[in-house]
Structure formats: C-alpha cells, structure tokens
Amino acid sequence: SQDEYVEGWRLAQGEQDGTFSKWDQDNDGVLTEAEFNAGVFMNYDRDRSGMIEKPEFEKADRDIREGFWKQL
C-alpha cells in the first residue's frame, strides 16, 4: 500500500519525495510489481535509454551493497 511504501522510503531516505505518486501510473494508491519494477528501472536508467549501462548498474549495485534495499 502507499502507507507501507512511504514508511519504507522514509526509512531508506529519511523523507518522502513524491516517488510513489510518480511510480503509481494508474493512481490507484497501490504499486503493482510492474509499476515498482519500472520505477526502480527508471531510477537507475539515468539517460532514459531504455537500457541499464554498466555505470548505471554499478550505481544500483552500490546502493544494494550499502543496505538501501535491506531497510525496505
């Protein structure tokens, strides 16, 4: 739910920045697996090429290693 997402994001980033609303494409207040995956993908596909290049992947890998996802 949005409340669960907001709390997880708050723990991970220390704030809620409107990301849920950006990722919730159909505005139903729930992130589907596809919406969540697309949102994460967009977060790391900085150049919007539709592909994750090595430097973008390395950023995702650093985030995972630093524990970002463990807090969610």
MODELLER restraints for C-alpha pairs under 7 A, 6 or more apart:
rsr = mdl.restraints
at = mdl.atoms
rsr.add(forms.Gaussian(group=physical.xy_distance, feature=features.Distance(at['CA:1:A'], at['CA:29:A']), mean=6.63, stdev=0.5))
rsr.add(forms.Gaussian(group=physical.xy_distance, feature=features.Distance(at['CA:1:A'], at['CA:30:A']), mean=5.04, stdev=0.5))
rsr.add(forms.Gaussian(group=physical.xy_distance, feature=features.Distance(at['CA:2:A'], at['CA:29:A']), mean=5.72, stdev=0.5))
rsr.add(forms.Gaussian(group=physical.xy_distance, feature=features.Distance(at['CA:2:A'], at['CA:30:A']), mean=5.87, stdev=0.5))
rsr.add(forms.Gaussian(group=physical.xy_distance, feature=features.Distance(at['CA:6:A'], at['CA:16:A']), mean=6.18, stdev=0.5))
rsr.add(forms.Gaussian(group=physical.xy_distance, feature=features.Distance(at['CA:8:A'], at['CA:71:A']), mean=6.82, stdev=0.5))
rsr.add(forms.Gaussian(group=physical.xy_distance, feature=features.Distance(at['CA:8:A'], at['CA:72:A']), mean=4.69, stdev=0.5))
rsr.add(forms.Gaussian(group=physical.xy_distance, feature=features.Distance(at['CA:9:A'], at['CA:15:A']), mean=6.95, stdev=0.5))
rsr.add(forms.Gaussian(group=physical.xy_distance, feature=features.Distance(at['CA:9:A'], at['CA:16:A']), mean=6.31, stdev=0.5))
rsr.add(forms.Gaussian(group=physical.xy_distance, feature=features.Distance(at['CA:9:A'], at['CA:72:A']), mean=6.85, stdev=0.5))
rsr.add(forms.Gaussian(group=physical.xy_distance, feature=features.Distance(at['CA:10:A'], at['CA:16:A']), mean=5.47, stdev=0.5))
rsr.add(forms.Gaussian(group=physical.xy_distance, feature=features.Distance(at['CA:11:A'], at['CA:71:A']), mean=6.56, stdev=0.5))
rsr.add(forms.Gaussian(group=physical.xy_distance, feature=features.Distance(at['CA:12:A'], at['CA:68:A']), mean=5.99, stdev=0.5))
rsr.add(forms.Gaussian(group=physical.xy_distance, feature=features.Distance(at['CA:12:A'], at['CA:71:A']), mean=5.83, stdev=0.5))
rsr.add(forms.Gaussian(group=physical.xy_distance, feature=features.Distance(at['CA:12:A'], at['CA:72:A']), mean=6.68, stdev=0.5))
rsr.add(forms.Gaussian(group=physical.xy_distance, feature=features.Distance(at['CA:23:A'], at['CA:35:A']), mean=5.88, stdev=0.5))
rsr.add(forms.Gaussian(group=physical.xy_distance, feature=features.Distance(at['CA:23:A'], at['CA:36:A']), mean=6.62, stdev=0.5))
rsr.add(forms.Gaussian(group=physical.xy_distance, feature=features.Distance(at['CA:23:A'], at['CA:39:A']), mean=5.34, stdev=0.5))
rsr.add(forms.Gaussian(group=physical.xy_distance, feature=features.Distance(at['CA:24:A'], at['CA:30:A']), mean=6.64, stdev=0.5))
rsr.add(forms.Gaussian(group=physical.xy_distance, feature=features.Distance(at['CA:24:A'], at['CA:31:A']), mean=5.55, stdev=0.5))
rsr.add(forms.Gaussian(group=physical.xy_distance, feature=features.Distance(at['CA:24:A'], at['CA:35:A']), mean=6.29, stdev=0.5))
rsr.add(forms.Gaussian(group=physical.xy_distance, feature=features.Distance(at['CA:25:A'], at['CA:35:A']), mean=6.87, stdev=0.5))
rsr.add(forms.Gaussian(group=physical.xy_distance, feature=features.Distance(at['CA:44:A'], at['CA:52:A']), mean=6.99, stdev=0.5))
rsr.add(forms.Gaussian(group=physical.xy_distance, feature=features.Distance(at['CA:44:A'], at['CA:56:A']), mean=5.69, stdev=0.5))
rsr.add(forms.Gaussian(group=physical.xy_distance, feature=features.Distance(at['CA:44:A'], at['CA:60:A']), mean=6.65, stdev=0.5))
rsr.add(forms.Gaussian(group=physical.xy_distance, feature=features.Distance(at['CA:45:A'], at['CA:51:A']), mean=6.46, stdev=0.5))
rsr.add(forms.Gaussian(group=physical.xy_distance, feature=features.Distance(at['CA:45:A'], at['CA:52:A']), mean=5.47, stdev=0.5))
rsr.add(forms.Gaussian(group=physical.xy_distance, feature=features.Distance(at['CA:45:A'], at['CA:56:A']), mean=6.46, stdev=0.5))
